[in-house]
Amino acid sequence: MKKKTCAGILLAACALSLLIASLVAPSIAGEPEKKTKGFTVGVLVKMYTDMYIVKMHEAMFRVLDEYVEQGIVAEYTALDANLDVLKQLNNADDLIAKKVDLIIMCPAESTGCAPIVDSANAAGIPIVVVNAKTDNVEDATAFVGSDDVEAGRMMGDFIIEKKGPNATVLHLMGIIGNSATTNRGEGIMEAFSKANINILDEQTGKWNRDEGMRITEDWIQRYPKFDAIVSDNDEMAVGAVNALMISDRKKDVVVIGVDATDDALVSVKNGELDATILQDAVGQGEGAARVGIAILTGQPYEKNFLIPFTFIDQSNVDEFLPQ
């Protein structure tokens, strides 16, 4: 890496301060300012098989690459757990042993990955939790994500609007023990409790399209009639839509998911998936990286950095379609 002049370093530091100030709300003062020395960052990835998570990390890595170019980050390492809690715990131990300056974690599970927050704190390493929460997320240095209870309410309200009270619904859940699964389920039940909605069955599709399709195929055989499928993410929702279309049942069933992945947006545009809720993958990925560097450089940052959801159906999908 080329050496920068003192003037260049000062200009980069000033530019970073202005950029972070414009993107990160100053609700909490950072630690006493440290001399920028080229920080090392460790990223704990939940999985690379979910398109939303992939998009989020791509955005995160783009920002970290910017910091590398500026000399603020010396290097960063990303370790994939592939949804394995034990593997994520071991990955965290590796990063802590290497004495990285910052850990950014998308937890594989709420309870199982909570010890990572404790271990980082014990080692004096700031930790930013992104997208999903650990049970002890309040002990993390910061959280960047969205209010999943609100996403559940939005999905539930949409089903009620389309199918009315007393509708029969099936629920494709994310991985049991993940905070998004728990909190979206809470929001769905809160909405449904106001309209006497009958949930025929709930099964985990593990955030996976093929699993969503397989489970829906089984439901089609088991239930001669149902009104809607509410899915904790778009991958499972697209799988459900595929199964319903193959069986010629889609015209009678409303399906909604979360994430606004590219495939889901195209499906909404084509009149297949009825709606999706945008969980801002780019905003979460970029936000986690920027909050983390704000912490390291002593800048103000927001401990609980929440990014709102956006409802998308055919009326506004064109605004969000991939270019």
Summary of the structure (lengths in Angstrom):
residues: 323
radius of gyration: 21.1
end to end distance: 34.4
largest distance: 72.4
contacts: 1182
relative contact order: 0.16
helix: 46%
strand: 19%
